[in-house]
């Protein structure tokens, strides 16, 4: 794991109630609190701030506390660069889509402008998606790279992992099916909310022990252990770093489990007013976003 990972257990990036214009990094005082759910239900979440301004260099933890006013994505748009995303990485999702198990990871990229914060920040369906209402959700676990990685082996890949968080890979299905490349259909503004918490790789080294659920308006649509992944975290980090530098701050969306709206009968697409939650347990908690239409 990245050396930085040993300096914290869980980090949040947030604006404190005491100074809404300021952005801080900190560790929730309660090690078990689901930060996303607590804030959604109007509860105060106390945090011990760190001296640094980024999860990539958090600095030292203070004894003082702050209360979260607004939760932000664990990394900023400037820090993540191009967002790496893996398609078709759950055995059961390949089965529901009647697709063969791939021999190599399928990569597509989202622009940094698609990065978005957890609730109360919205997921905005662009006008092109509203034409036929085919906006879709994809609950995903996210790998965060803690130091520059290039040509790393699977055996050493975890040495470069800072931690893990949750994401929703929001998609426009008609646009996706109209093209062979997926960057356009999955790269709209706010199409990549992440958070609410970054869990240290030192705290939770084996990502296959996560369990992920996607809930639309409180109803479980996706429910799967990460033991179902086709390509493991070490495999993905090693593969993506071949001939290519993954800078510190790179985030890798690792694919979605079965239960996406496009695969259901009848189909279950997103519409304005819906709420979608990605629950990644243990430790990460619940990423919630409300769906809005672009005006």
C-alpha positions in Angstrom: 0.0 0.0 0.0 1.0 3.6 -0.4 3.0 4.8 2.6 0.5 7.6 3.1 -2.2 5.0 3.8 -0.7 4.1 7.1 -1.3 7.7 8.4 -5.1 7.5 8.5 -8.0 5.1 8.7 -10.8 7.0 7.0 -10.7 10.5 5.5 -13.4 13.0 4.3 -13.0 16.2 2.4 -15.5 18.8 3.6 -16.5 22.3 4.3 -17.0 22.9 8.1 -20.0 24.5 9.6 -17.8 27.0 11.3 -16.4 28.3 8.0 -18.3 27.2 4.9 -15.8 28.8 2.5 -13.0 26.7 3.8 -12.1 23.1 2.6 -10.6 20.7 5.1 -9.4 17.1 5.2 -10.2 15.1 8.3 -11.1 11.8 10.0 -14.6 11.1 11.4 -14.4 10.9 15.2 -16.8 8.0 15.2 -15.0 5.2 13.4 -18.3 3.4 12.6 -20.5 6.3 11.5 -21.9 6.0 8.0 -21.1 9.6 7.0 -23.3 9.8 4.0 -26.4 8.4 5.8 -25.8 10.5 8.9 -25.6 13.8 6.9 -28.6 12.8 4.8 -30.7 12.4 7.9 -29.6 15.8 9.3 -27.2 14.5 11.9 -24.0 16.3 12.9 -20.8 14.4 12.0 -17.7 15.4 14.0 -14.3 15.3 12.3 -10.7 15.7 13.5 -9.1 17.8 10.8 -5.6 17.1 9.4 -3.0 19.7 8.7 -2.8 19.0 5.0 -5.2 20.1 2.3 -5.4 16.8 0.3 -5.9 13.1 1.0 -2.7 12.7 -1.1 -0.8 14.6 1.6 -3.0 14.7 4.7 -0.4 15.8 7.2 -1.0 15.4 10.9 -4.3 14.9 12.8 -5.3 17.6 15.2 -7.0 17.0 18.6 -9.6 19.7 17.8 -12.8 18.9 16.0 -15.0 20.4 13.3 -18.5 19.6 12.2 -19.2 18.8 8.6 -21.2 21.5 6.9 -21.0 20.0 3.4 -19.4 16.8 2.3 -17.2 16.9 -0.8 -15.7 14.2 -3.1 -12.6 12.8 -1.4 -10.4 14.2 -4.3 -11.0 17.3 -6.3 -11.3 17.5 -10.1 -7.8 18.9 -10.3 -6.4 15.9 -8.5 -8.0 13.0 -10.3 -7.0 13.8 -13.9 -8.6 11.5 -16.5 -10.9 9.0 -14.6 -10.2 5.4 -15.5 -13.2 3.1 -15.7 -13.5 -0.6 -16.2 -16.4 -2.1 -18.1 -17.8 -5.7 -17.5 -15.9 -6.7 -14.4 -18.4 -8.8 -12.5 -19.1 -12.4 -13.5 -22.8 -12.1 -12.7 -23.2 -8.8 -14.6 -21.7 -10.4 -17.7 -24.2 -13.2 -17.3 -27.2 -10.8 -17.1 -26.0 -9.0 -20.2 -25.4 -12.3 -22.0 -21.8 -11.4 -22.7 -18.7 -13.5 -22.6 -16.2 -13.1 -19.8 -13.4 -10.8 -21.2 -9.8 -12.0 -21.3 -8.5 -8.5 -20.6 -10.0 -5.5 -18.8 -12.1 -3.1 -20.9 -11.1 0.5 -20.3 -12.9 3.7 -21.0 -12.3 7.2 -19.6 -14.4 9.9 -18.0 -13.2 13.5 -18.0 -12.4 15.1 -14.6 -15.4 17.4 -15.2 -17.7 14.5 -14.6 -16.5 14.2 -11.0 -19.2 15.2 -8.5 -19.8 15.5 -4.7 -22.2 13.4 -2.6 -25.6 14.6 -1.4 -26.7 17.3 -1.3 -24.9 17.7 -4.7 -27.2 16.4 -7.4 -26.7 14.0 -10.4 -27.9 16.0 -13.4 -29.3 14.2 -16.4 -28.3 16.2 -19.5 -30.8 17.2 -22.2 -29.5 14.5 -24.5 -30.4 11.8 -21.9 -33.8 13.4 -21.2 -34.9 12.9 -24.9 -35.8 9.2 -24.2 -35.2 9.0 -20.5 -32.5 6.3 -20.6 -30.2 7.6 -17.8 -28.9 4.6 -15.8 -27.0 3.9 -12.6 -23.9 1.8 -11.9 -22.7 1.2 -8.4 -18.9 0.9 -8.2 -16.0 0.5 -5.9 -13.2 2.9 -6.6 -9.4 2.4 -6.3 -7.4 5.6 -5.4 -3.8 5.6 -6.4 -1.5 7.1 -3.8 1.8 7.5 -5.7 2.8 7.5 -9.3 2.6 4.0 -10.8 4.1 2.7 -14.1 4.8 -0.8 -15.3 4.0 -2.3 -11.9 3.6 -6.0 -11.4 0.5 -7.6 -9.8 2.7 -8.5 -6.8 3.6 -4.9 -6.1 0.4 -3.3 -7.3 -1.1 -2.8 -3.8 2.0 -0.8 -2.8 0.5 2.0 -4.9 -3.0 1.9 -3.6 -4.0 4.7 -1.1 -7.5 3.5 -0.4 -11.0 2.9 -1.6 -14.3 4.8 -2.0 -17.6 4.5 -3.8 -18.9 5.9 -7.1 -21.9 5.9 -9.4 -21.0 5.5 -13.0 -24.0 7.4 -14.4 -24.7 6.5 -18.0 -26.9 7.6 -21.0 -27.8 4.2 -22.5 -29.0 5.3 -25.9 -25.9 7.3 -26.5 -23.8 4.4 -25.2 -25.5 1.9 -27.6 -25.2 4.3 -30.6 -21.4 4.3 -30.3 -18.5 1.9 -30.0 -16.7 4.1 -27.5 -18.3 4.9 -24.2 -16.5 8.1 -23.1 -19.3 10.4 -24.4 -22.2 8.5 -22.9 -20.6 8.3 -19.5 -18.7 11.5 -19.4 -21.4 14.2 -18.8 -21.1 16.7 -16.0 -21.9 15.1 -12.5 -21.8 11.6 -14.1 -19.2 10.5 -11.6 -20.1 11.2 -8.0 -17.7 9.6 -5.5 -17.4 9.4 -1.7 -18.4 10.0 1.0 -15.3 8.4 2.7 -11.9 7.3 1.6 -10.9 4.2 3.4 -7.2 3.6 3.9 -5.7 0.5 2.2 -4.0 -0.1 5.6 -7.4 -0.3 7.2 -8.9 -2.6 4.6 -6.3 -4.2 2.5 -8.4 -6.8 0.8 -11.0 -5.0 -1.4 -12.6 -8.3 -2.3 -14.2 -8.3 1.2 -16.3 -5.3 0.3 -20.0 -5.7 -0.4 -21.8 -3.3 -2.7 -25.5 -2.4 -3.0 -27.2 0.1 -5.3 -30.6 1.5 -4.0 -33.0 3.5 -6.1 -35.5 5.4 -3.9 -34.6 3.0 -1.1 -35.2 -0.2 -3.1 -32.2 -2.5 -3.6 -31.4 -2.8 -7.3 -27.9 -4.1 -7.0 -26.5 -6.4 -4.2 -23.2 -8.2 -4.7 -20.0 -9.2 -2.9 -16.8 -8.1 -4.6 -15.6 -11.7 -4.6 -17.5 -11.7 -7.9 -15.0 -9.4 -9.6 -13.4 -10.8 -12.8 -10.3 -8.7 -12.5 -8.9 -8.0 -9.0 -7.5 -4.8 -7.7 -3.8 -5.9 -8.2 -4.7 -7.1 -11.8 -6.3 -3.8 -12.7 -3.6 -1.6 -11.3 -0.9 -3.6 -13.0 -2.7 -3.8 -16.3 -3.5 -0.1 -16.4 0.0 0.9 -15.5 1.7 -0.9 -18.4 3.4 1.7 -20.4 1.3 4.4 -18.8 1.9 6.5 -15.7 -1.0 6.5 -13.3 -0.3 9.7 -11.3 -1.0 9.9 -7.6 -4.7 10.9 -7.3 -5.8 8.6 -10.2 -9.1 7.0 -9.5 -10.2 3.7 -11.1 -13.8 2.7 -11.2 -13.8 -1.1 -11.1 -17.1 -2.0 -12.8 -20.7 -2.6 -11.7 -22.5 -5.7 -10.4 -25.7 -7.1 -11.9 -29.0 -5.2 -11.6 -28.4 -2.1 -13.8 -31.6 -0.5 -15.0 -31.0 -1.4 -18.7 -30.9 -5.1 -17.8 -34.2 -5.2 -15.9 -37.6 -6.1 -17.4 -39.2 -3.6 -17.4 -36.3 -1.3 -17.5 -35.6 0.8 -14.5 -34.0 4.1 -15.7 -33.3 7.2 -13.6 -35.7 10.2 -13.7 -35.8 13.6 -12.1 -36.7 13.3 -8.4 -35.2 9.9 -7.9 -32.6 9.3 -5.3 -29.8 6.8 -5.8 -27.5 5.4 -3.1 -24.3 3.4 -3.5 -23.6 1.5 -0.3 -20.1 0.1 0.0 -19.5 -1.8 3.3 -17.7 -2.0 5.6 -16.2 1.4 6.3 -17.0 3.5 3.2 -20.7 3.9 3.9 -23.4 5.4 1.6 -23.0 7.7 -1.4 -26.3 9.4 -2.0 -27.4 11.7 -4.9 -30.7 13.1 -6.0 -31.4 13.0 -9.7 -32.2 16.3 -11.5 -32.8 17.3 -15.1 -30.6 19.8 -16.8 -32.8 22.8 -17.4 
